[in-house]
Amino acid sequence: MEVAMKAMDALKSLRETRLSAFRSPTEFFDFTRVSKPESFNVATQRITYNTRYFSGNYVIIIAMLSVYAVIMNPLLLISVGLLVGGFIGINKWAPEPMQVGDHTVTQKHLYTGLFVVGIPLLFFASPFATVFWILGASGVLVLGHAALLEPGIESEYASVEESV
């Protein structure tokens, strides 16, 4: 129960900090402001401004890419589900040692069995390749969008507000 409360608090703080900066899709996909940056300096300035300004939108994009990557790798989905479900099942239904025939089965034995099955299955599901795909795809999308989109007129006033 305590873990659920912590997760809810974390989601609430994420919503208040990152998703409060969510911009409308018409502003995010404003094709009239798309242009090639004149230099690397201009691209860096655009990336710096746009990543802060559209941070909520970028978090949503990265989350959608993560969900897509996990759904498209069913072995990873099964192995993570097996490990998480195994932990939950062992904690819920086997807190005490049980007698099976002549053997006493403890939580330690059950966790060992779960690891013997789950870790090789997770290894074959290539989680590192999935993580690197998410990093690469989100990097290309976020940095590409941020570099190509000219900051709006409000960016001129942002530097004035910071200096005051």
C-alpha positions, 0 to 999 in steps of 0.5 A: 500500500505504501508503494502505491502511495509513493507511486501516486505521489511521483505521478502527481509531482511529474504531472505538476512539473513536466506535464504542466509545461504541455503545449497545444498540438497546434503550437507544437506542430506549427509548420510555419516556424520550421526552418533550417538553422543558419549555424550550429550556434543557432541550432544550439540556441533553438535546442536549448530554448525548445527543450525547456519550452516543449518539455511536457510534449517531449516527455509524452513522445518519449513515453509513447516511444517506450510503450511502442518499444515494449509492445513490439518486443513481446518476449520482453513484455512476457519476461518482465511480466513473469518477473514482476508477477513472480515477485508479487505472487511469491510475496502474496501467497508464499510468505511462510515456508511450505511443506511439499512432500519431504521438502520444505520450500522457502521464499529463498527457493522460490526467488532462486527458481524465479531468477533461474527462469526469468533472468535468461528469458530477460537476457534473450529479450534484449532489453539493452537493445530496446533501451538504446533504441528508445534513446536513439529514437527519442534523441533524433525526434526531440533534437530534430524538432527542437533544432528545426523549430524557430522559437516563438516571439515569446522567446525574445521576452524570456531573456528579458525576464531572466535578466530582471 
